[in-house]
Amino acid sequence: MNGTLPLPDAFSSYLAEAQAKITELNTRTLLLLLVNVPVLAIVLNVVRQLIIPKRATDPPEVFHWLPFIGSAISYGNDPLRFFFECREKYGDVFTFVLLGKQVTVALGPKGNNFILGGKSIVFNAEDAYTPLTTPVFGRDVVYDVPNEKFMEQKRFVKVGLSTDNLRAYVGMIEEEVEEYMKKEATFRTFQQNDINEWGQFDVLKVLQEITILTASATLQGKEVRTSLNKGYAELYNDLDGGFTPINWMMPNLPLESYRKRDRAQKKMSDFYVDIVRKRREGSHEGEHDMIAALMEQSYRNGETLKDHEIAHIMIALLMAGQHTSSATGSWALLHIANNPNIVDALYKEQLAHFGNPDGTLRSMTYEELRALPVMDAVIRETLRMHPPIHSIMRHVREDVAVPGTLANPGKDKTYIIPRGHFVMASPVMSQMDPQIWKNPDSFEPQRWSDPEGVAAQAFKTYLDESGEKVDYGFGAVSKGTESPYQPFGAGKHRCIGEQFAYMQLGTILATIIRHIEIRIDQVPEHNYHTMITLPKEPRMISYRRRKFD
């Protein structure tokens, strides 16, 4: 032996040393890549914005440092502030990057009219929202069908929201709210009949529970109302967990919340299908709920609604109505509690319209509820400051020119929004614009009582009292797209549940106000990280039982 290692051992040693060097090299390379690639991407992104020439027809682009992410952080944290700052720099029309999407915003009443009044073959809602809504609502309804079929489905729902049904619902909602306050542990001091002791409740939690109870007792039907147990609540929560901004932006992530959403959707769909099938086998005469109305409807081609279509429309109504009504009701109670004069005015209005000689209050009727001016003004002002959805998006299916009067008033330049981009309208921007409203940040229901004021004129335009109506397939409605006040949207996608929402909110608020006094030191800030704009915590309202309750 000459003292050298056998060949296999020597080769093994060489390989081990080489592998160590390569591993060290890979680690260094990886670190360099991790540091330099993002920096390079940021540099290239800045160069693209500052140096590379743009087409003369492109709207101005909001400057952003991070590629792909774009302005998502500033927009997502506070969209209203983002809009105002961008308008100051770029005007009413500009484009920003939102997680890889090119979004062109058109602000103000003219911007709302341009986007929400646009043709669906150009500005399409289905393309924009089906990744979010179809996994939650289910197939073959809402944005999972062609626009013409969706309009027919809205017509079916409108039948279930008849005036006769709304009349029947007022007493049912009042009863549900009163039973909730008598049994729920949150209202312990109310139940003890002590007019001196103050309690507290989380307004969003309470309104979420009351809203689902009242909606189930009325629109959803007796089978749903009797099934409101822990199992149903878990299904709803799992389904609700799939109705968030991340589900819209990234619809196919391999996350457990997505799998829970899908399982809950299947179980919820089966639950409603079972109700429909049992009703078809038996009788549903005398029912005033939405399921009964949908079972009697037919498409224009003569086809009746399939069981799963009814089930999925019911899920859509549950999800959409629950979020919007509970959010609006929460904001309303927070502002009422923060304004003792408004609390007193609402209670005196109850006494004036429903007071008995002994100081108690009788039940309300639908017509009487609609004739409460203070309550009406409170709801309108709440919706002005806190519309449930702050931004409305459409997908652009073909190149479209922005009217010069919107993009560049007094100039000849015209912007072109390219096919494949998204467009965005923001009703909350025009509803909180100091160029339109006096003291827009102040909760002032009295602004709605001035017949010559901005609020009254905006509401007239929203209702389109000139008489011009458009039938998009679900009955003649006012467009309302040119109004600076659009709490329920505008155009063909305007919410048809508007009258139900006013009735539900009015009844819930009136019932609570007539039973308890409420106070709060400060209205919470907005939480914009949810699909529906909610109040941040803490949102505890103090209350005590009224003397003559």
SVG drawing of the C-alpha trace seen along z (x, -y; Angstrom):
<svg xmlns="http://www.w3.org/2000/svg" viewBox="-105 -75 109 77">
<polyline fill="none" stroke="black" stroke-width="0.4" points="0.0,0.0 1.4,-3.4 -0.5,-5.4 -3.2,-6.7 -6.9,-6.0 -8.5,-3.3 -10.1,-4.8 -13.7,-4.5 -13.0,-6.2 -11.0,-9.0 -13.8,-9.6 -16.3,-9.7 -14.2,-12.3 -13.9,-14.4 -17.7,-14.2 -18.4,-15.3 -16.0,-18.2 -17.5,-19.2 -21.0,-18.9 -20.1,-21.2 -18.7,-23.8 -21.7,-23.6 -24.1,-23.9 -22.1,-26.9 -22.3,-28.4 -26.1,-27.7 -26.6,-29.3 -24.7,-32.4 -26.5,-32.5 -29.9,-32.0 -29.1,-34.9 -28.0,-37.1 -31.2,-36.2 -33.4,-36.9 -31.8,-40.3 -31.3,-41.3 -34.3,-40.0 -36.9,-42.0 -34.7,-45.1 -34.3,-44.6 -38.0,-44.1 -38.7,-47.3 -36.2,-49.2 -37.6,-47.9 -41.1,-48.8 -40.1,-52.4 -38.3,-52.7 -41.4,-51.5 -43.5,-54.2 -41.0,-57.1 -39.1,-56.6 -41.0,-54.3 -43.3,-56.5 -47.0,-55.9 -49.8,-56.1 -51.4,-59.5 -54.8,-57.8 -53.8,-56.0 -55.3,-57.4 -52.7,-58.6 -51.3,-55.7 -50.9,-55.9 -47.2,-55.6 -46.3,-52.5 -43.1,-50.9 -44.0,-47.3 -44.8,-45.4 -47.9,-43.2 -48.9,-44.5 -49.3,-48.0 -51.5,-50.2 -53.3,-47.3 -52.0,-48.2 -53.0,-51.9 -56.3,-51.2 -57.1,-48.2 -56.4,-50.1 -58.5,-53.2 -60.1,-53.3 -61.8,-56.7 -58.5,-58.4 -56.8,-56.7 -59.5,-58.0 -59.3,-61.6 -55.5,-61.7 -55.5,-60.2 -58.1,-62.7 -56.0,-65.5 -53.0,-64.3 -54.6,-62.8 -58.2,-64.0 -61.4,-62.0 -60.0,-59.3 -56.9,-57.3 -55.5,-53.7 -53.9,-51.8 -52.5,-48.3 -54.4,-46.0 -52.6,-42.7 -51.7,-42.4 -55.0,-43.8 -55.1,-47.1 -58.1,-49.1 -59.3,-52.3 -61.3,-54.4 -63.9,-57.0 -64.9,-59.2 -67.9,-61.4 -71.5,-61.3 -70.3,-61.4 -67.9,-58.5 -70.7,-56.5 -72.9,-57.2 -70.2,-56.2 -69.5,-52.8 -72.8,-51.8 -74.8,-53.1 -72.6,-51.4 -73.7,-48.4 -73.0,-45.0 -71.4,-43.9 -68.7,-46.5 -68.5,-46.7 -69.3,-43.2 -70.1,-42.3 -70.1,-38.6 -66.5,-38.5 -65.5,-40.6 -67.4,-38.8 -68.1,-35.2 -64.8,-34.0 -66.1,-35.2 -69.8,-34.6 -70.2,-31.3 -68.3,-29.1 -70.5,-30.7 -73.9,-31.1 -73.7,-28.1 -73.9,-27.4 -76.5,-28.7 -77.5,-31.8 -76.5,-35.5 -73.1,-36.0 -72.8,-32.3 -75.4,-32.8 -75.6,-35.2 -76.8,-38.7 -80.2,-38.2 -80.9,-35.2 -79.7,-36.9 -82.2,-39.8 -85.0,-37.2 -83.9,-35.8 -84.0,-39.3 -87.6,-39.5 -88.5,-36.3 -87.1,-37.7 -88.9,-40.9 -92.2,-39.0 -91.3,-37.6 -90.8,-41.2 -94.4,-42.3 -96.0,-45.0 -98.4,-42.4 -95.4,-40.3 -93.6,-43.4 -96.8,-44.2 -96.8,-40.8 -93.1,-41.0 -93.2,-44.1 -95.0,-42.3 -92.8,-39.2 -89.6,-41.2 -90.8,-43.2 -91.7,-40.0 -88.2,-38.4 -86.4,-41.5 -88.4,-41.6 -87.9,-37.8 -84.2,-38.2 -83.9,-41.0 -85.9,-39.0 -83.8,-35.8 -80.3,-36.8 -77.7,-37.0 -76.3,-40.2 -79.5,-42.0 -79.4,-40.7 -80.0,-44.1 -83.0,-44.7 -84.4,-41.3 -84.1,-42.2 -86.5,-45.2 -84.1,-47.6 -84.3,-51.1 -81.3,-52.3 -78.6,-49.7 -76.6,-50.1 -75.4,-47.1 -73.4,-46.8 -73.6,-44.9 -71.4,-44.5 -73.5,-46.2 -72.2,-44.2 -72.6,-40.8 -76.2,-41.7 -77.2,-43.1 -75.7,-40.0 -77.8,-37.7 -80.9,-39.8 -80.6,-40.2 -80.3,-36.5 -83.2,-35.8 -85.5,-38.3 -84.5,-37.4 -85.1,-33.7 -88.5,-34.4 -89.6,-36.4 -87.8,-35.8 -86.1,-32.5 -89.2,-30.6 -90.3,-28.7 -88.1,-25.7 -85.0,-27.8 -86.1,-29.7 -86.7,-26.5 -83.3,-25.1 -81.2,-28.0 -79.1,-25.9 -75.4,-25.5 -75.0,-23.3 -76.6,-25.8 -74.5,-28.6 -71.3,-26.6 -72.3,-26.0 -73.1,-29.7 -69.7,-30.7 -67.8,-28.3 -69.6,-29.6 -69.0,-33.2 -65.3,-32.5 -65.2,-32.1 -66.7,-35.5 -63.7,-37.7 -61.4,-40.0 -58.7,-37.3 -61.3,-34.8 -62.0,-37.3 -58.4,-38.3 -57.1,-34.7 -60.0,-32.3 -58.1,-29.0 -55.7,-28.9 -55.3,-25.5 -56.4,-26.6 -58.6,-24.9 -61.0,-27.9 -61.6,-27.3 -62.3,-23.6 -64.6,-24.5 -66.5,-27.0 -67.0,-24.3 -68.2,-21.7 -70.6,-24.2 -72.0,-25.3 -72.8,-21.7 -74.6,-21.1 -76.4,-24.4 -77.6,-23.7 -78.8,-20.3 -80.6,-21.8 -82.6,-24.2 -83.2,-21.6 -84.7,-19.3 -87.1,-22.1 -88.2,-22.7 -88.8,-19.0 -90.8,-18.5 -92.9,-21.5 -93.5,-20.2 -94.7,-16.9 -97.0,-18.7 -98.5,-22.1 -97.0,-25.6 -100.2,-27.6 -100.3,-30.6 -96.6,-31.0 -95.3,-34.5 -91.6,-33.6 -89.2,-33.7 -89.1,-30.0 -92.9,-30.0 -92.6,-32.8 -89.7,-31.2 -91.5,-27.9 -94.2,-29.6 -91.9,-31.4 -91.0,-30.5 -88.4,-31.8 -89.6,-33.5 -88.9,-30.2 -91.4,-28.4 -88.9,-26.6 -89.6,-26.6 -86.8,-27.2 -84.9,-24.0 -84.6,-23.0 -80.9,-23.8 -81.5,-27.2 -84.1,-28.0 -81.6,-26.8 -78.8,-28.9 -80.9,-32.0 -81.9,-31.6 -78.2,-31.3 -77.4,-34.4 -80.2,-36.3 -79.0,-35.0 -75.4,-36.0 -75.9,-39.4 -78.8,-40.5 -77.2,-39.4 -73.9,-41.3 -75.4,-44.5 -78.3,-44.8 -76.3,-43.9 -73.5,-46.4 -76.0,-49.2 -77.9,-48.5 -74.7,-48.6 -73.6,-51.9 -77.0,-53.4 -77.2,-52.3 -73.6,-53.6 -74.5,-57.0 -77.8,-57.1 -76.1,-56.2 -73.5,-58.9 -76.2,-61.6 -78.5,-61.8 -80.7,-64.3 -81.3,-61.8 -82.1,-59.1 -84.7,-61.4 -86.1,-62.5 -86.6,-58.8 -88.3,-57.9 -90.6,-60.9 -91.5,-59.9 -92.4,-56.5 -94.6,-58.0 -96.3,-60.3 -97.2,-57.6 -97.7,-54.5 -98.2,-55.7 -101.0,-54.4 -102.6,-56.4 -100.7,-54.3 -97.3,-55.2 -96.7,-51.9 -96.3,-51.5 -98.4,-49.5 -97.2,-47.5 -96.3,-49.2 -97.7,-48.7 -95.8,-48.8 -97.5,-52.0 -96.9,-53.7 -93.3,-52.7 -92.8,-54.3 -94.2,-57.6 -91.6,-58.1 -89.5,-61.1 -86.8,-61.0 -86.3,-57.3 -86.2,-57.7 -83.6,-60.5 -81.4,-58.4 -81.4,-55.5 -80.6,-57.6 -77.8,-59.5 -76.3,-56.2 -76.4,-54.8 -74.8,-58.0 -71.8,-57.8 -71.6,-54.0 -72.8,-52.3 -72.1,-48.6 -69.9,-48.4 -67.4,-51.2 -66.2,-50.1 -68.0,-48.5 -66.0,-46.8 -66.6,-45.7 -64.5,-43.8 -63.8,-45.6 -64.7,-43.4 -63.8,-45.8 -61.8,-49.1 -63.9,-52.0 -63.4,-55.7 -63.9,-57.9 -66.1,-60.9 -64.0,-64.1 -66.4,-65.8 -65.4,-63.3 -61.7,-62.7 -60.6,-66.2 -63.3,-68.9 -62.8,-71.6 -60.0,-69.7 -60.0,-67.7 -58.0,-64.8 -59.8,-61.4 -58.7,-58.4 -59.1,-54.8 -59.6,-52.0 -58.2,-48.8 -60.0,-45.5 -59.0,-43.3 -58.7,-46.0 -61.1,-46.5 -63.1,-49.7 -64.2,-50.9 -66.9,-53.2 -67.1,-54.4 -70.5,-55.6 -69.1,-56.3 -66.7,-58.8 -69.5,-61.0 -71.5,-60.5 -68.7,-61.9 -67.4,-64.5 -67.0,-68.0 -67.4,-69.5 -71.0,-68.1 -72.1,-67.8 -71.8,-70.3 -70.0,-68.7 -69.9,-65.3 -68.0,-63.7 -70.8,-64.8 -73.8,-62.6 -76.6,-65.0 -80.0,-63.4 -81.6,-66.8 -80.0,-67.5 -82.7,-65.2 -85.5,-67.4 -84.5,-70.4 -86.6,-70.0 -84.2,-72.4 -81.0,-70.9 -78.3,-68.8 -79.6,-65.6 -83.2,-66.0 -82.0,-66.8 -79.7,-63.8 -82.5,-61.5 -84.8,-62.8 -82.1,-62.0 -81.6,-58.6 -85.4,-57.9 -85.4,-59.6 -88.6,-61.5 -88.6,-62.9 -90.4,-59.7 -87.7,-58.1 -87.7,-54.4 -85.7,-51.5 -86.7,-47.8 -83.6,-45.7 -85.7,-42.5 -87.0,-42.6 -89.5,-45.5 -89.2,-49.2 -86.8,-51.0 -85.1,-54.3 -81.5,-54.3 -80.2,-56.6 -76.7,-56.4 -76.2,-60.2 -77.0,-60.8 -74.3,-61.5 -76.3,-59.3 -76.4,-55.6 -76.5,-53.4 -78.0,-50.4 -76.1,-50.8 -77.5,-51.9 -78.5,-50.8 -79.3,-47.2 -77.4,-45.9 -79.2,-48.1 -80.3,-46.1 -83.9,-45.0 -84.1,-44.4 -84.1,-48.1 -87.6,-48.3 -87.2,-45.2 -83.9,-46.6 -85.6,-49.9 -88.5,-48.0 -86.2,-45.5 -83.8,-48.2 -86.6,-50.6 -88.5,-47.9 -85.3,-46.6 -84.2,-50.1 -87.6,-51.3 -88.1,-48.2 -84.8,-48.6 -85.2,-52.3 -88.6,-52.0 -87.3,-49.5 -83.9,-50.9 -81.9,-54.0 -78.4,-53.8 -75.2,-55.7 -71.6,-55.5 -68.7,-57.9 -67.3,-57.6 -68.2,-56.0 -65.6,-53.5 -63.4,-53.7 -64.0,-51.8 -62.7,-48.3 -62.0,-48.1 -60.4,-44.7 -63.8,-42.9 -66.1,-42.7 -68.6,-44.8 -67.4,-47.9 -67.8,-47.2 -67.1,-49.2 -63.8,-48.3 -63.6,-47.1 -64.4,-48.3 -68.0,-48.8 -69.7,-48.4 -73.0,-50.3 -74.2,-51.1 -77.9,-50.7 -80.6,-50.7 -84.3,-49.8 -86.8,-52.6 -89.0,-53.6 -92.4,-52.9 -91.3,-49.8"/>
</svg>
